[in-house]
Amino acid sequence: GSATDPQSVYARHRREKINERLKTLQRLVPNGEQVDIVTMLEEAIHFVKFLEFQLELLRSDDRWMFA
């Protein structure tokens, strides 16, 4: 396939977009830039779960405070 083939152009654009998003995620996840992609994605999952848990704690504190 040629580099100007529409399918090749689309695939390259898609890869570039994925790489941009991964770099953004790496910056958001603690230590994300210091590990490989698979480890960083696992860390991102754990980090999101941690943030969800923190949010639940804050919500429960709010309900307790105003009860």
N, C-alpha and C positions, 0 to 999 in steps of 0.2 A: 504494500500500500504506500501510496505517495503521501507526503507530508501535507499536501493540500486536499487530500481526499476528505470529504465532509465527515465521514465516520472517524477518521484519524484526528481531525481538528476538534470534533466534539469530545473525543476521548481525552485528548491533551487538556482541553479546557476543563473538563470534569476533574482530572487529576490535579490540576493547578488549584481549583476551588477546594478540593478535599485537603490539599496540603496547607492552604491558607487557613482553613478552619481548624486543622490540627495544631498549627502554630499558635493560633489564638487560644485554643484549649490548653496547650502546654503552658502558656503564660498564666492562665487562671488557676491551674491545679498546683498546689504546693509541691515543689521539687519536680514539676512536670518537664522542665527543660533538661533535667539531669538524668533521665532514664529513657529507655527505648519506648517506642510507640505503644506496644501491647501493655507494658507496665503502666505507662501514663494513662491509658484508657481504663485500666483496672483501678488506678488511684482516683481517676475522675469519678468513677461509679461510687467508690467509698466516700469521696468528698461530698458528692451530691446527697448521699444517704445521711452523712453527718449533718449537712446543712438542713435537711428535712427534719432530722431529729431536733436540732437546735430550734427550728421554727416551731415545732410542736411544744417544746419546753416554754418558749416565749408566749405562745398562745395560752398554754395552761396557766402560766403565771398571771397573764392578763385576766383570765376568768376568775382566778383565785383572788386577785387584788380587788376586783370590782364586785365580788359576791356579797 
